[in-house]
Amino acid sequence: MHSEIAAAPTESVFLYPNDRPAEHGYTDLVDLFRGKTVAIVGLGGTGSYVLDLVSKTEVEEIHLYDSDKFERANAFRAPGAFSPDQVAAESYKVEMYQERYARFRRGIIAHPWDIGADNVADLAQQSAVFLCMPSNPIKETIFNTCPFVVDCDIGAKRDDQGGLRAG
């Protein structure tokens, strides 16, 4: 049996209401995110999970930057499940995730290109930038351009003995 889900107020980023904050008394924390914008640079394994978490907040816009196509390896590193047809579609990652999260919220904006010297200024307008990409010379410029940056790259690499090490 399916119950009807009421539509969220039009001023909400969500397509249906999130009653949990009011039920548990933390609407003041939810309000901290309202009107803010976020960029996620890189939609691989880490970036897809950052998107999953951020998408459930009241941030007004989430800008996704990645020039890669969605491939089978991405399906195994992402939250949720993707159909074989979705994997075979060869869509850009940012477009795949924009479509997926548009099912419950507004304000996800796909940019199917990488951040470089020519467009790094686009990030300066964001309230927060999550860098979910491996080491890259553009990172220093991003840190110098943007007011709040979170570098999510753990830099895990194999050592000579086949073990993992940070950085």
C-alpha positions in Angstrom: 0.0 0.0 0.0 1.4 3.4 -1.0 0.5 6.5 0.9 0.3 9.9 -0.9 3.3 12.1 -0.3 2.5 15.8 0.0 4.4 18.2 -2.1 7.0 20.4 -0.3 6.4 24.1 -0.2 7.6 25.8 -3.3 10.3 27.7 -1.4 11.9 24.4 -0.4 14.6 22.7 -2.5 12.9 19.4 -1.8 10.0 18.1 -3.9 8.3 16.6 -0.9 8.6 17.8 2.8 11.4 16.8 5.2 9.5 16.7 8.5 12.3 15.2 10.5 14.0 18.4 11.6 10.8 19.8 13.0 9.9 16.5 14.7 13.3 16.4 16.4 13.9 20.1 17.1 16.9 20.9 14.9 15.4 23.3 12.3 17.9 25.9 13.4 20.7 23.6 12.1 18.8 23.1 8.8 18.5 26.9 8.4 22.3 27.2 8.4 22.3 25.7 4.9 19.4 27.6 3.3 20.5 29.9 0.6 24.0 28.5 0.4 25.6 27.1 -2.7 28.1 24.2 -2.9 30.4 22.9 -5.7 31.6 19.3 -5.9 34.6 18.9 -8.1 35.0 15.3 -9.2 32.1 12.8 -9.1 34.0 9.5 -8.6 33.7 7.3 -5.6 34.3 10.1 -3.0 32.4 12.8 -4.9 29.3 10.7 -5.4 29.0 10.1 -1.7 29.6 13.8 -0.9 26.8 14.5 -3.3 24.5 12.0 -1.6 25.1 13.6 1.8 25.0 17.2 0.7 21.8 16.7 -1.5 19.9 15.9 1.7 20.6 19.4 3.1 18.8 22.6 2.3 21.6 24.1 0.3 20.0 26.1 -2.6 22.3 24.8 -5.4 24.8 22.0 -5.8 27.1 22.5 -8.8 28.7 19.3 -10.1 32.0 19.5 -12.1 33.4 16.4 -13.9 34.2 15.8 -17.5 34.2 12.0 -17.3 31.5 9.7 -18.6 29.8 7.3 -16.2 31.3 3.9 -16.6 30.8 0.4 -15.0 33.6 1.1 -12.4 31.6 4.2 -11.3 28.5 2.1 -10.7 30.5 -0.1 -8.2 31.8 3.0 -6.3 28.6 5.0 -6.1 25.8 5.1 -3.5 22.7 3.2 -4.6 22.3 1.0 -7.6 22.3 1.7 -11.4 20.6 -0.3 -14.0 22.6 -2.0 -16.8 20.9 0.5 -19.2 22.2 3.5 -17.2 25.7 2.1 -17.2 25.6 1.5 -20.9 24.2 4.9 -21.7 27.7 6.6 -21.6 26.3 9.8 -20.1 28.4 12.3 -18.3 28.7 11.6 -14.6 27.3 15.0 -13.7 24.3 14.5 -15.9 23.6 11.0 -14.5 23.7 12.3 -10.9 21.7 15.4 -11.8 18.9 13.3 -13.2 19.1 10.9 -10.3 18.8 13.5 -7.5 16.2 15.6 -9.4 13.8 12.9 -8.3 13.6 14.5 -4.9 15.2 18.0 -5.0 15.8 21.1 -7.0 19.0 23.0 -7.6 21.5 20.4 -8.9 23.5 21.9 -11.8 25.6 19.8 -14.0 28.9 21.1 -15.5 30.4 18.4 -17.7 33.8 19.9 -17.8 36.9 20.0 -15.4 38.0 23.0 -13.4 41.1 24.7 -14.9 42.8 28.1 -14.9 40.2 29.4 -17.4 37.1 28.7 -15.2 38.4 28.4 -11.6 36.8 31.8 -10.8 33.3 30.1 -11.2 34.1 28.4 -7.8 34.8 31.6 -6.0 31.0 32.4 -5.8 30.3 29.1 -3.9 29.7 28.9 -0.1 31.8 25.8 0.0 33.8 23.7 -2.5 34.4 20.0 -2.0 37.5 18.8 -4.0 37.0 15.1 -4.7 39.8 14.7 -7.2 43.4 13.4 -7.0 46.4 15.7 -6.7 46.3 18.3 -9.4 48.2 21.6 -9.9 44.8 23.5 -10.0 44.1 22.6 -6.4 46.4 25.4 -5.1 44.6 27.9 -7.3 41.3 26.7 -6.0 42.5 27.1 -2.4 43.6 30.6 -3.2 40.4 31.6 -5.0 37.6 30.1 -2.9 36.6 31.2 0.6 35.9 27.6 2.0 37.4 24.5 0.5 37.4 20.9 1.7 39.9 18.6 0.1 38.5 15.1 0.2 41.4 13.4 -1.5 43.0 10.9 0.9 45.8 10.2 -1.5 45.9 6.5 -0.9 48.6 4.7 -2.9 50.1 1.2 -3.0 53.5 0.9 -1.4 56.3 -1.4 -2.6 54.9 -4.3 -0.6 51.4 -4.0 -2.0 49.9 -2.3 1.1 48.0 1.0 1.1 49.4 4.2 2.5 48.2 7.8 2.6 49.7 10.3 0.5 
